């Protein structure tokens, strides 16, 4: 009921195309003779496609202000390359992050934008997502077609990002100019259609100009009934080598996505899991409801000037804007059921499986992030110490413009049947107003000091000035927060060998306050920012062609929740502390000449103390399993050149579906298989990919978290088969 959808009206979309099961069969059959004609094809190693680079990356930018080797970075970082994204035919960030065991989903409905929980803490759409190091609005499903890699920094990122959640930061790195001409077509077992092109090159009298263009159109045939949609994506990356010392890079990407959003289930009577729930069921379906439309525009620019081999300056700026339009039909609560009459706030389904249906209206919901950063990086010595120092300043602004939402109950339904059609809301929508204006001004420094070949320390900090205002629909200020906070980070690195690194790190972070749910006595109040702290120790080892790591961490943050009062009401407060402790293990690289593995395991203990509500304490927090694991492998078959078998498994332990720890969903293991065949057809490098996710069609609860004060349950996708063909011209 309280879900704050955000959308925007757009012009009529581009014409659709569809690839049905007949097309899938044709593609499969066409691949078979090619697979057997290996005598006339070139070896897979000669095919100039991204998978030849493998899944292993040795550098990332997300942990600092410059690209740095992972082995020398005192932080837990996972890098997902474009080869991994292509082989898994990933379309959404959830398809990518499933490969890291520290990550789970945190309110990620089909058809809506996604959010995630990392190390047991939810990310924040306002500050946890970046493109090329600049913060974007997270209320979008970022297109992956133009991404070279996706980087995940796990844990606090106060130095790197300023105000951010303690779970971590996701950074998308865009593809740069290259001589490439490729087309990819894809379909799945439900008849979805996908077409993407990737074109780039260098031009100019001295080849000083570079261009990369990515275009994509997708017809989405969802596994959920009545939830089909479509997506259009376009991006341009421009590089200009102005001189040997000056470089300008610009990126523009636009995406429009239309799809009905799928409401989550809720507990029956607040005590039991829904009976016989199907992942294909669209709750609260009303034929007159419109799809959620999300328009997103991300602009990014960076200028670098190198004064010498040891001194460089950079200036970067970005704008990210998302406009969301929502006229949804939403399932929530059970005010309409007699069995729920005794509850003051029945934010759950009735014991019989009844739920209320709401006509939700929140059009023209606009989110905009603007950021600019200037930095100076240099290398120098002071006596016997070597320094790699970066100093800089940044300014960040986030604004939110919304209409006062409309949420009218129009009828009731039951989880076991299709609801009847109810008359829709016919009134006018409310006027738009400025809901939030948040500004951050920062100065920062980061100094890597080398004592000798074995010992290094990294000292840094960011001084943040936060100036944030919230407003009501009359334009009056409801809260004005002004705060200065210094966010330090200190790390010690010991390298007994060149390929072995041990580190320990302390970090401090500042997170935005949460927003009170509609049913709280302080409804829609946004609390003041809260401080978080982290200690971490890790070991990284590059052995032959494998990179392995182990990390121990502890994170503490103020606990924010809707506290139940004696009179059955709720008050959203910041009280007590959530402490998460964990161990992460990871391995990535060439286990043998033919086998590449991408594996991780995460064990997390998450507890709340001092909340004032004993029922919320003494057990694992909601939606955080104590153990999660992920394994993915790529094995090149020795008897058919160019053919590789792909596959893996994702495992999640049991987790609680409510804050009291009274309802638990079971553990599960999801198996995936696939193949990749690289060959040449009529002189063109061609790659066929087939993936089958959830091979045994397992039913499981992928996400049982909390959102805006309410608990929701989302099931995982059923068996899904995808087939694609990529041709490089």
C-alpha positions as MATLAB code, in Angstrom:
seq = 'XXXXXXXXXXXXXXXXXXXXXXXXXXXXXXXXXXXXXXXXXXXXXXXXXXXXXXXXXXXXXXXXXXXXXXXXXXXXXXXXXXXXXXXXXXXXXXXXXXXXXXXXXXXXXXXXXXXXXXXXXXXXXXXXXXXXXXXXXXXXXXXXXXXXXXXXXXXXXXXXXXXXXXXXXXXXXXXXXXXXXXXXXXXXXXXXXXXXXXXXXXXXXXXXXXXXXXXXXXXXXXXXXXXXXXXXXXXXXXXXXXXXXXXXXXXXXXXXXXXXXXXXXXXXXXXXXXXXXXXXXXXXXXXXXXXXXXXXXXXXXXXXXXXXXXXXXXXXXXXXXXXXXXXXXXXXXXXXXXXXXXXXXXXXXXXXXXXXXXXXXXXXXXXXXXXXXXXXXXXXXXXXXXXXXXXXXXXXXXXXXXXXXXXXXXXXXXXXXXXXXXXXXXXXXXXXXXXXXXXXXXXXXXXXXXXXXXXXXXXXXXXXXXXXXXXXXXXXXXXXXXXXXXXXXXXXXXXXXXXXXXXXXXXXXXXXXXXXXXXXXXXXXXXXXXXXXXXXXXXXXXXXXXXXXXXXXXXXXXXXXXXXXXXXXXXXXXXXXXXXXXXXXXXXXXXXXXXXXXXXXXXXXXXXXXXXXXXXXXXXXXXXXXXXXXXXXXXXXXXXXXXXXXXXXXXXXXXXXXXXXXXXXXXXXXXXXXXXXXXXXXXXXXXXXXXXXXXXXXXXXXXXXXXXXXXXXXXXXXXXXXXXXXXXX';
ca = [
       0.000    0.000    0.000;
       2.749    2.428    0.917;
       4.966    1.616   -2.036;
       6.223    4.840   -3.589;
       6.268    4.090   -7.296;
       7.949    6.689   -9.501;
       7.324    7.204  -13.237;
       6.824    9.442  -16.263;
       4.604    9.613  -19.363;
       6.429    9.050  -22.629;
       5.581    9.199  -26.271;
       4.408    6.111  -28.063;
       7.183    3.554  -28.024;
       9.036    2.217  -31.018;
       7.512   -0.677  -32.946;
       8.030   -4.040  -31.342;
       9.359   -7.206  -32.853;
       8.976  -10.690  -31.435;
      11.047  -13.833  -31.562;
       8.750  -16.727  -30.766;
       9.365  -20.377  -30.027;
       9.531  -21.097  -33.761;
      12.423  -18.658  -34.079;
      14.087  -20.276  -31.086;
      13.843  -23.646  -32.781;
      15.273  -22.253  -36.010;
      18.240  -20.761  -34.173;
      18.865  -23.980  -32.288;
      18.705  -26.062  -35.426;
      20.957  -23.664  -37.301;
      23.557  -23.925  -34.566;
      23.755  -27.720  -34.778;
      25.359  -28.113  -38.214;
      27.761  -25.337  -37.410;
      28.885  -27.169  -34.305;
      29.767  -30.225  -36.337;
      31.573  -28.342  -39.094;
      34.571  -27.718  -36.911;
      37.036  -28.920  -39.521;
      36.459  -25.744  -41.541;
      36.406  -23.287  -38.628;
      39.110  -21.312  -36.864;
      39.974  -22.175  -33.271;
      38.051  -20.379  -30.555;
      41.184  -18.587  -29.428;
      41.282  -16.672  -32.675;
      37.777  -15.255  -32.344;
      37.956  -11.575  -31.465;
      35.115  -11.509  -28.946;
      35.068  -10.417  -25.362;
      34.863  -13.900  -23.880;
      38.445  -14.502  -24.999;
      39.493  -12.140  -22.202;
      37.860  -14.359  -19.591;
      36.078  -13.479  -16.385;
      39.135  -12.337  -14.456;
      39.951   -8.654  -13.910;
      43.066   -7.400  -12.168;
      42.116   -3.736  -11.656;
      39.184   -1.630  -10.451;
      38.426    2.042   -9.842;
      35.604    1.715   -7.308;
      37.848    1.634   -4.222;
      39.649    4.917   -4.867;
      40.117    7.763   -7.279;
      42.368    5.978   -9.757;
      42.339    2.528  -11.306;
      44.402    0.277   -9.047;
      45.434   -3.397   -8.958;
      43.036   -5.485   -6.887;
      45.982   -7.131   -5.137;
      47.147   -3.744   -3.794;
      43.690   -2.486   -2.832;
      42.824   -2.883    0.871;
      39.149   -3.639    0.302;
      36.873   -6.488   -0.747;
      36.059   -5.902   -4.415;
      34.342   -8.117   -6.969;
      34.621   -7.286  -10.669;
      32.168   -8.731  -13.190;
      33.560   -8.470  -16.723;
      31.631   -8.018  -19.956;
      32.594  -11.598  -20.875;
      30.749  -12.929  -17.825;
      27.789  -10.639  -18.550;
      27.642  -11.889  -22.148;
      27.950  -15.588  -21.292;
      25.187  -15.381  -18.701;
      23.066  -13.243  -21.062;
      22.488  -10.791  -18.217;
      19.931   -8.028  -18.719;
      19.531   -6.804  -15.143;
      21.946   -6.037  -12.333;
      20.456   -8.946  -10.364;
      21.673  -11.278  -13.138;
      25.194   -9.975  -12.487;
      25.322   -9.663   -8.703;
      23.969  -13.188   -8.169;
      27.584  -14.278   -8.748;
      28.685  -12.772   -5.415;
      27.578  -14.619   -2.294;
      27.561  -11.456   -0.164;
      24.703   -9.994   -2.207;
      20.972  -10.610   -1.937;
      17.921   -8.842   -3.300;
      16.126   -6.203   -1.256;
      12.766   -5.284   -2.795;
      13.405   -6.082   -6.451;
       9.983   -6.765   -8.038;
       9.686   -7.923  -11.617;
       8.982   -4.857  -13.773;
      10.277   -2.345  -11.222;
      13.768   -1.060  -10.476;
      15.935   -3.277   -8.270;
      17.708   -2.817   -4.976;
      20.102   -5.084   -3.103;
      21.407   -6.032    0.302;
      25.193   -6.393    0.634;
      26.797   -7.790    3.776;
      23.336   -7.665    5.333;
      22.702   -3.934    4.725;
      20.415   -2.560    2.022;
      21.900   -0.221   -0.567;
      20.383    3.220   -1.105;
      19.051    4.347   -4.476;
      20.223    7.893   -3.742;
      23.911    7.152   -3.273;
      24.937    3.499   -3.782;
      25.140    3.341   -7.593;
      27.696    4.977   -9.892;
      28.753    5.134  -13.523;
      32.471    5.790  -14.085;
      32.768    6.857  -10.461;
      29.974    9.454  -10.513;
      26.774    8.907   -8.546;
      23.582    8.139  -10.450;
      19.961    7.886   -9.404;
      19.428    4.284   -8.452;
      15.721    4.233   -9.334;
      16.489    2.668  -12.724;
      17.605   -0.622  -14.205;
      20.854    0.485  -15.813;
      21.456   -0.927  -19.300;
      24.385   -3.337  -19.542;
      24.952   -3.172  -23.301;
      27.641   -0.474  -23.037;
      29.330   -1.679  -19.833;
      32.879   -3.002  -19.852;
      32.596   -4.241  -16.295;
      30.556   -3.892  -13.118;
      32.489   -3.309   -9.894;
      31.212   -4.044   -6.408;
      32.939   -2.525   -3.377;
      31.670   -4.373   -0.323;
      31.515   -2.445    2.932;
      31.861    1.209    3.842;
      32.725    3.715    1.111;
      32.694    7.010    3.002;
      36.027    8.111    1.543;
      35.027    7.195   -2.004;
      31.397    8.342   -1.966;
      30.707   10.576    1.003;
      27.196    9.898    2.268;
      26.415    6.243    1.420;
      25.063    3.049    2.939;
      27.437    0.676    4.786;
      26.660   -2.271    2.489;
      28.783   -1.000   -0.369;
      28.831    0.687   -3.770;
      28.149   -0.570   -7.299;
      30.118    1.108  -10.092;
      29.417    0.599  -13.802;
      32.406    1.123  -16.114;
      31.478    2.008  -19.691;
      33.080    0.641  -22.836;
      35.485    2.982  -24.597;
      36.148    3.505  -28.280;
      37.401    0.435  -30.148;
      37.267   -1.019  -33.643;
      34.168   -3.139  -33.223;
      31.109   -3.993  -35.341;
      28.768   -6.538  -33.784;
      25.108   -7.528  -33.724;
      23.444   -9.754  -31.124;
      20.007  -11.364  -31.408;
      18.410  -13.354  -28.627;
      15.219  -15.064  -27.573;
      13.980  -17.292  -24.768;
      11.533  -20.124  -24.166;
       8.690  -17.620  -23.670;
       9.246  -15.885  -27.022;
      11.012  -12.722  -25.872;
      12.947  -10.817  -28.508;
      16.243   -8.953  -28.190;
      18.378   -7.090  -30.715;
      21.552   -5.150  -29.872;
      24.323   -3.520  -31.879;
      27.792   -2.406  -30.796;
      29.691   -0.157  -33.229;
      32.881    1.787  -32.635;
      36.104    3.057  -34.098;
      38.789    5.740  -34.217;
      38.880    8.535  -36.778;
      40.473   11.918  -37.478;
      43.701   12.949  -39.126;
      45.705   11.364  -36.305;
      43.069    8.910  -35.117;
      42.544   11.204  -32.150;
      38.756   10.816  -32.013;
      37.054    7.668  -30.770;
      33.398    6.684  -30.795;
      31.403    3.775  -29.361;
      27.655    3.428  -29.989;
      25.383    0.820  -28.418;
      21.729    0.345  -29.348;
      19.272   -2.257  -28.053;
      15.594   -3.129  -28.189;
      13.983   -5.805  -26.063;
      10.509   -7.297  -26.071;
      10.062   -8.811  -22.621;
       7.815  -11.846  -22.297;
       7.764  -12.231  -18.539;
       7.284  -15.496  -16.695;
       4.642  -13.625  -14.676;
       1.196  -13.498  -16.299;
       0.106  -10.109  -17.690;
       3.570   -8.628  -17.065;
       5.076   -8.377  -20.539;
       6.966   -5.232  -21.433;
       9.573   -3.632  -23.643;
      12.830   -1.723  -23.349;
      14.814    0.605  -25.626;
      18.420    1.605  -24.942;
      20.930    3.894  -26.661;
      24.376    5.082  -25.626;
      27.292    7.029  -27.091;
      30.833    7.148  -25.727;
      33.229    9.750  -27.155;
      37.000    9.921  -26.622;
      39.219   12.778  -27.719;
      42.994   12.592  -27.351;
      43.466   16.360  -27.454;
      47.218   16.039  -27.055;
      49.642   13.460  -25.681;
      48.863   14.887  -22.237;
      45.156   15.755  -22.465;
      42.161   13.427  -22.736;
      38.430   14.153  -22.855;
      35.802   11.402  -22.394;
      32.048   11.866  -22.675;
      29.242    9.359  -22.137;
      25.512    9.626  -22.806;
      22.997    6.844  -22.279;
      19.210    6.809  -22.446;
      16.765    4.054  -21.633;
      12.997    3.695  -21.688;
      11.357    0.683  -20.080;
       7.667   -0.170  -19.857;
       6.430   -3.157  -17.887;
       3.750   -3.956  -15.353;
       5.257   -4.159  -11.886;
       4.545   -7.377   -9.985;
       3.470   -6.921   -6.330;
       4.985   -9.163   -3.704;
       3.154  -11.594   -1.472;
       2.771  -10.902    2.241;
       2.527  -13.241    5.208;
      -0.868  -14.815    5.881;
      -2.181  -13.478    9.158;
       1.358  -12.147    9.731;
       2.384  -15.662   10.819;
       2.463  -18.040    7.814;
       3.964  -18.216    4.342;
       1.467  -18.079    1.438;
       0.176  -21.528    0.494;
       0.918  -22.878   -3.002;
       2.206  -19.495   -4.186;
       3.205  -19.408   -7.845;
       5.955  -17.200   -9.298;
       3.772  -16.833  -12.409;
       0.910  -15.204  -10.495;
       0.234  -11.475  -10.904;
      -1.509  -10.407   -7.724;
      -4.147   -7.656   -7.920;
      -4.327   -7.901  -11.708;
      -6.636   -5.317  -13.243;
      -6.829   -5.239  -17.013;
      -7.079   -1.438  -16.995;
      -3.842   -0.879  -15.097;
      -0.933    0.599  -17.023;
       2.690   -0.541  -17.061;
       5.275    1.237  -14.959;
       7.298    3.467  -17.288;
      10.848    4.449  -16.355;
      12.742    6.994  -18.434;
      16.406    7.393  -17.493;
      19.155    9.653  -18.809;
      22.761    9.446  -17.603;
      25.390   11.983  -18.707;
      29.029   11.693  -17.744;
      32.177   13.601  -18.661;
      35.817   13.436  -17.614;
      38.825   15.572  -18.559;
      42.359   14.551  -17.609;
      45.593   16.469  -18.032;
      48.996   14.969  -17.311;
      51.579   17.575  -16.311;
      54.320   14.954  -16.041;
      54.768   11.249  -15.504;
      54.106   11.791  -11.788;
      51.429   14.516  -11.719;
      47.908   14.453  -13.158;
      44.740   16.525  -12.758;
      41.158   15.536  -13.540;
      37.769   17.210  -13.703;
      34.600   15.115  -13.982;
      30.898   15.939  -13.969;
      27.670   14.012  -14.309;
      23.907   14.290  -14.391;
      21.533   11.399  -13.831;
      17.792   11.875  -14.198;
      14.985    9.360  -13.853;
      11.292   10.054  -14.422;
       8.864    7.348  -13.413;
       5.171    7.161  -14.197;
       3.009    4.738  -12.259;
      -0.676    3.899  -12.479;
      -0.392    0.497  -10.843;
      -2.730   -2.007   -9.301;
      -1.151   -3.028   -6.015;
      -1.789   -5.810   -3.481;
      -1.388   -4.851    0.166;
      -2.892   -5.678    3.558;
      -6.340   -6.936    4.492;
      -8.527   -4.098    5.753;
     -11.327   -5.633    3.667;
     -11.264   -8.994    5.495;
     -13.264   -9.663    8.662;
     -10.440  -11.771   10.083;
      -8.161   -8.688   10.087;
     -10.632   -6.369   11.828;
      -8.860   -6.606   15.182;
      -5.573   -5.195   13.855;
      -4.899   -1.460   13.822;
      -2.489   -1.804   10.868;
      -3.075   -5.127    9.054;
      -0.095   -4.812    6.706;
      -0.253   -8.497    5.782;
      -2.628  -10.807    3.908;
      -5.493  -12.410    5.828;
      -5.118  -15.993    7.143;
      -7.401  -17.076    4.287;
      -5.146  -15.471    1.666;
      -7.279  -12.373    1.047;
      -5.651   -9.059    0.196;
      -6.784   -5.545   -0.628;
      -6.353   -4.074   -4.109;
      -5.256   -0.454   -4.429;
      -5.311    1.853   -7.405;
      -1.958    3.581   -7.055;
      -1.186    6.871   -8.857;
       2.241    8.499   -8.727;
       3.033   10.051  -12.125;
       5.937   12.336  -13.025;
       8.059   11.217  -10.082;
      11.429   12.786  -10.894;
      14.818   12.002   -9.332;
      17.938   13.917  -10.348;
      21.556   13.649   -9.218;
      24.196   16.209  -10.247;
      27.848   15.833   -9.312;
      31.167   17.495  -10.084;
      34.618   16.535   -8.846;
      38.129   17.943   -9.282;
      41.192   15.969   -8.219;
      44.983   16.211   -8.360;
      47.092   13.026   -8.197;
      50.845   12.857   -7.822;
      53.748   10.632   -6.845;
      56.687   11.881   -4.785;
      59.161   10.849   -2.093;
      59.762   12.213    1.393;
      63.005   10.730    2.590;
      62.708    6.961    2.383;
      58.908    7.052    1.985;
      57.136    6.941   -1.370;
      53.750    8.645   -1.705;
      50.859    8.272   -4.144;
      48.652   11.178   -3.101;
      45.262   12.283   -4.395;
      43.542   15.429   -3.146;
      40.319   16.921   -4.397;
      36.942   18.449   -3.867;
      33.425   17.558   -4.977;
      29.874   18.865   -4.930;
      26.763   16.706   -5.152;
      23.068   17.601   -5.336;
      20.011   15.357   -5.318;
      16.498   16.636   -5.855;
      13.213   14.732   -5.767;
      10.034   16.162   -7.320;
       6.821   14.256   -6.660;
       3.092   14.548   -6.723;
       1.204   13.720   -3.557;
       0.511   10.060   -4.210;
      -2.990    8.627   -4.638;
      -3.632    5.218   -3.149;
      -7.324    4.264   -3.321;
      -8.617    0.897   -2.193;
     -10.915   -0.412   -4.935;
     -11.588   -4.016   -3.893;
     -10.153   -7.297   -2.612;
      -8.708  -10.491   -4.056;
      -7.386  -13.874   -2.987;
      -4.035  -15.478   -3.751;
      -5.715  -18.612   -5.124;
      -7.895  -16.936   -7.774;
      -7.942  -14.182  -10.393;
      -9.518  -11.028   -8.930;
     -12.603   -9.519  -10.495;
     -12.382   -6.201  -12.337;
     -13.093   -3.184  -10.152;
     -13.868    0.417  -11.173;
     -10.676    2.462  -11.346;
      -9.942    5.755   -9.642;
     -11.229    8.591  -11.829;
     -10.148   11.676   -9.908;
      -7.406   14.092  -10.844;
      -3.789   13.625   -9.830;
      -2.207   16.090   -7.442;
       0.262   18.815   -8.346;
       3.992   18.156   -8.351;
       6.204   19.720   -5.679;
       9.833   19.632   -4.528;
      10.044   16.827   -1.942;
      13.778   16.806   -1.245;
      16.778   19.019   -1.912;
      19.993   17.477   -0.638;
      23.453   18.972   -1.165;
      26.873   17.642   -0.230;
      30.162   19.504   -0.400;
      33.381   17.607    0.231;
      37.130   17.856    0.327;
      39.132   14.638    0.382;
      42.596   13.143    0.327;
      44.024    9.663   -0.070;
      47.720    8.864    0.387;
      49.328    5.504   -0.272;
      52.640    5.469    1.579;
      55.208    2.779    0.789;
      57.790    2.104    3.489;
      59.541   -0.631    1.507;
      58.617   -3.463   -0.852;
      56.647   -5.262    1.878;
      54.840   -2.565    3.872;
      52.346    0.086    2.775;
      49.736    2.174    4.488;
      46.777    3.957    2.965;
      45.505    6.994    4.834;
      42.560    9.041    3.649;
      39.521   10.985    4.639;
      36.637   13.056    3.378;
      35.191   16.092    5.120;
      31.494   16.239    4.230;
      29.136   19.162    4.622;
      25.551   17.953    4.260;
      22.782   20.522    3.729;
      19.431   18.809    3.258;
      15.852   20.063    3.214;
      12.522   18.264    2.903;
       9.283   20.010    1.994;
       5.535   19.461    2.161;
       3.103   19.956   -0.709;
       2.709   23.608    0.265;
       6.413   24.275   -0.185;
       7.082   24.643    3.540;
      10.272   23.172    4.973;
       9.550   20.131    7.131;
      13.187   19.377    8.010;
      16.482   21.167    7.557;
      19.617   19.172    8.339;
      23.048   20.786    8.349;
      25.898   18.562    9.378;
      29.653   18.380    9.114;
      31.288   14.976    9.355;
      34.838   13.757    8.798;
      34.926   10.251    7.331;
      38.385    8.701    7.808;
      39.804    5.543    6.309;
      43.065    3.888    7.323;
      44.605    0.670    6.061;
      47.828   -1.263    6.529;
      49.108   -3.605    3.795;
      51.788   -6.264    4.140;
      53.143   -8.070    1.065;
      55.584  -10.834    2.033;
      55.607  -11.804   -1.651;
      54.682   -9.921   -4.805;
      51.628  -12.100   -5.324;
      50.441  -12.171   -1.692;
      48.806   -9.289    0.155;
      47.470   -9.048    3.716;
      45.599   -5.963    4.894;
      43.519   -4.490    7.662;
      41.272   -1.446    7.317;
      39.139    0.891    9.415;
      36.400    3.032    7.849;
      33.727    5.446    8.994;
      30.604    6.241    6.993;
      27.588    8.517    7.016;
      24.206    7.271    5.760;
      21.026    9.156    4.938;
      18.193    8.728    7.415;
      15.300    6.453    6.538;
      11.762    7.609    5.744;
       8.907    6.705    8.078;
       6.161    4.487    6.601;
       2.693    5.895    5.998;
       1.176    4.105    9.015;
       3.681    5.448   11.571;
       2.726    8.238   13.957;
       5.451   10.320   12.279;
       4.433    9.274    8.740;
       6.871   10.186    5.920;
       9.327   11.855    8.304;
      12.921   11.469    7.104;
      15.264   10.868   10.010;
      18.642   12.511   10.436;
      21.745   10.824    8.945;
      23.415    8.068   10.942;
      27.058    7.083   11.391;
      28.422    3.614   10.596;
      31.801    2.055   11.316;
      33.663   -0.910    9.868;
      36.791   -2.913   10.586;
      38.015   -5.372    7.981;
      40.931   -7.736    7.511;
      41.726   -9.673    4.384;
      44.196  -11.731    2.425;
      44.591  -11.804   -1.367;
      46.714  -14.275   -3.263;
      47.395  -14.537   -6.996;
      48.414  -18.135   -7.622;
      49.382  -18.934  -11.189;
      46.220  -17.810  -13.069;
      43.897  -17.832  -10.057;
      43.032  -15.020   -7.652;
      41.805  -16.106   -4.224;
      40.821  -14.009   -1.231;
      39.438  -14.242    2.303;
      37.899  -11.341    4.206;
      36.698  -10.838    7.776;
      34.536   -7.807    8.566;
      32.437   -6.171   11.243;
      30.000   -3.320   10.524;
      27.996   -1.313   13.069;
      25.176    1.102   12.266;
      22.322    2.789   14.127;
      19.141    0.726   13.807;
      16.132    2.384   12.157;
      12.723    0.745   12.294;
       9.000    1.186   12.914;
       8.833    0.612   16.665;
       5.557   -0.925   17.900;
       3.948    1.093   20.700;
       1.732   -0.080   23.556;
      -1.409    1.327   21.887;
      -0.818   -0.800   18.724;
       0.520    2.207   16.809;
       4.026    2.551   15.356;
       6.713    5.240   15.503;
       9.658    5.287   13.119;
      12.777    5.734   15.233;
      16.541    5.491   15.205;
      17.258    3.376   18.258;
      19.733    0.630   19.048;
      22.379   -0.813   16.780;
      22.687   -3.404   14.032;
      25.991   -5.253   14.006;
      26.948   -7.566   11.143;
      30.000   -9.820   11.262;
      31.074  -12.056    8.433;
      33.588  -14.123    6.533;
      33.876  -13.994    2.728;
      35.838  -16.379    0.530;
      36.321  -15.899   -3.211;
      38.196  -17.480   -6.109;
      38.339  -16.389   -9.733;
      40.530  -17.412  -12.621;
      41.910  -20.290  -14.679;
      41.871  -23.418  -12.523;
      43.243  -25.367  -15.517;
      43.991  -24.577  -19.140;
      40.353  -25.273  -19.977;
      38.452  -24.501  -16.756;
      37.641  -21.020  -15.495;
      35.832  -20.653  -12.172;
      34.073  -17.742  -10.495;
      33.186  -18.702   -6.914;
      32.358  -17.107   -3.572;
      31.033  -18.007   -0.125;
      29.707  -15.626    2.523;
      28.827  -16.385    6.152;
      27.157  -13.452    7.959;
      25.928  -13.039   11.530;
      23.527  -10.084   11.762;
      22.051   -8.965   15.079;
      20.096   -6.028   16.524;
      20.679   -4.816   20.090;
      19.281   -1.982   22.215;
      16.230   -1.397   20.021;
      13.732   -1.323   22.879;
      11.773   -4.157   21.205;
      13.035   -7.504   22.584;
      11.206   -9.506   19.885;
      13.500   -7.982   17.240;
      16.694   -9.023   19.033;
      18.632  -12.207   19.707;
      18.288  -13.722   16.229;
      19.387  -13.174   12.618;
      17.912  -10.047   11.020;
      15.237  -10.225    8.347;
      16.184  -11.392    4.823;
      19.830  -12.166    5.700;
      20.829  -15.868    5.509;
      23.730  -17.001    7.627;
      25.295  -18.721    4.617;
      25.195  -18.033    0.905;
      27.392  -19.442   -1.886;
      27.810  -19.051   -5.641;
      29.779  -21.052   -8.205;
      30.060  -20.526  -11.953;
      32.318  -22.378  -14.349;
      33.431  -22.265  -17.984;
      34.957  -25.465  -19.372;
      36.380  -25.555  -22.904;
      35.771  -29.014  -24.338;
      38.972  -30.584  -25.703;
      37.352  -32.554  -28.534;
      35.353  -29.738  -30.199;
      37.339  -26.582  -30.806;
      35.423  -23.442  -29.791;
      32.765  -25.215  -27.710;
      32.542  -24.559  -23.963;
      30.188  -25.821  -21.286;
      28.917  -23.243  -18.823;
      27.065  -23.667  -15.569;
      26.905  -23.141  -11.872;
      24.842  -23.062   -8.726;
      23.587  -20.419   -6.288;
      22.863  -21.504   -2.716;
      21.118  -19.593    0.057;
      20.549  -20.757    3.610;
      17.370  -20.214    5.579;
      16.334  -16.652    6.376;
      13.659  -14.913    8.398;
      10.694  -13.232    6.718;
       9.762  -10.946    9.614;
      11.574   -8.840   12.190;
      10.479  -11.050   15.093;
      12.240  -14.097   13.623;
       8.994  -16.073   13.862;
       8.622  -16.989   10.167;
      11.432  -18.662    8.244;
      11.780  -19.511    4.555;
      13.777  -22.565    3.575;
      17.211  -22.850    2.053;
      17.561  -23.481   -1.659;
      20.050  -24.318   -4.395;
      19.508  -23.163   -7.982;
      21.379  -24.965  -10.772;
      22.169  -23.342  -14.117;
      23.727  -24.816  -17.248;
      24.696  -23.511  -20.665;
      27.121  -23.562  -23.543;
      29.067  -21.189  -25.775;
      30.220  -21.968  -29.287;
      32.693  -19.658  -31.063;
      33.192  -20.130  -34.787;
      33.276  -18.360  -38.160;
      30.389  -18.205  -40.599;
      31.027  -16.733  -44.063;
      34.188  -15.132  -42.702;
      32.523  -13.507  -39.691;
      33.377  -14.320  -36.078;
      30.203  -15.676  -34.513;
      29.320  -16.767  -30.976;
      26.263  -18.835  -30.032;
      25.209  -18.962  -26.400;
      22.599  -21.133  -24.728;
      21.758  -20.765  -21.012;
      19.211  -22.602  -18.894;
      18.645  -21.029  -15.472;
      16.924  -22.861  -12.624;
      17.361  -26.153  -14.443;
      15.149  -28.145  -12.051;
      12.429  -25.467  -11.898;
      12.908  -24.957   -8.161;
      10.304  -22.947   -6.240;
      11.961  -20.664   -3.714;
      11.659  -17.287   -1.970;
      14.438  -15.116   -3.357;
      13.574  -11.938   -1.422;
      11.706  -11.710    1.898;
      12.788   -8.253    2.975;
      11.264   -5.044    4.249;
      10.441   -1.957    2.190;
       9.057    1.302    3.554;
       7.907   -0.394    6.753;
       6.149   -3.374    5.116;
       7.349   -6.932    4.594;
       7.087   -8.550    1.141;
       7.904  -11.973   -0.261;
       9.056  -12.503   -3.841;
       9.555  -15.863   -5.492;
      12.425  -16.665   -7.814;
      12.096  -17.147  -11.549;
      11.119  -20.597  -12.847;
      13.146  -22.521  -15.432;
      14.236  -20.093  -18.149;
      16.106  -20.934  -21.363;
      17.822  -18.257  -23.474;
      19.547  -18.494  -26.833;
      21.630  -15.785  -28.502;
      23.854  -15.302  -31.518;
      26.508  -12.559  -31.754;
      28.145  -11.733  -35.087;
      31.276   -9.586  -35.357;
      31.742   -7.895  -38.718;
];
